[in-house]
Amino acid sequence: MRREEVGRRIRSWMVDAGMTQEDTAAALGVSVGALKSWIYGQRSIDFERAEQIADLFGKTLDDLACR
């Protein structure tokens, strides 16, 4: 799974849900900086956090992994 593709997917889901970076970061219990590092493909997401992101947007891990 490419970090850049995952980041674009998260950004797309945020837009579709009408959520800001601040809203999303708060819902995930992370800093806005951490969220941005995932969105821009600068950091990988651990499995538990990936599950949390998928659940937040009502998606599957396969969706997040761009499969």
Order of alpha helices (4+ residues) and beta strands (2+ residues): alpha-alpha-alpha-alpha-alpha
